[in-house]
Amino acid sequence: MTTLLIARAAEETSGGWNHWVVGGIAFGILLFLLFALIAFGNGREHS
């Protein structure tokens, strides 16, 4: 069973998305969440 999984993983080393695209999407999501946090905290009074 594990031999088949290792062989399958070795075959698919050149597939999938570019790592720059995945990193850019993750960075965009985190940047959006950061701006959402700042916008939410901007209207609140300090305690």
C-alpha positions in Angstrom: 0.0 0.0 0.0 2.7 2.5 1.0 4.7 1.6 -2.1 1.8 2.5 -4.3 1.4 5.9 -2.5 5.1 6.6 -2.9 5.1 5.8 -6.5 2.0 7.9 -7.1 3.6 10.9 -5.2 6.8 10.6 -7.3 4.8 10.7 -10.5 3.0 13.9 -9.6 5.9 16.2 -8.7 5.2 18.5 -11.6 1.5 19.1 -11.1 -0.5 21.7 -9.3 -0.5 25.5 -9.1 2.6 27.6 -9.2 3.9 28.3 -5.7 4.0 32.1 -6.4 0.2 32.0 -7.2 -0.6 30.2 -4.0 1.6 32.6 -2.0 0.0 35.6 -3.6 -3.5 34.4 -2.8 -2.6 33.7 0.8 -0.9 37.1 1.1 -4.0 38.8 -0.4 -6.3 37.0 2.1 -4.1 38.0 5.0 -3.9 41.6 3.8 -7.7 41.8 3.4 -8.1 40.4 7.0 -5.6 43.0 8.3 -7.5 45.9 6.7 -10.8 44.5 8.0 -9.4 44.3 11.5 -8.2 47.9 11.2 -11.5 49.1 9.8 -13.4 47.4 12.6 -11.2 48.7 15.3 -11.2 52.3 13.9 -14.8 53.0 15.0 -14.5 51.6 18.5 -13.6 53.6 21.6 -10.4 52.7 23.5 -11.0 51.0 26.8 
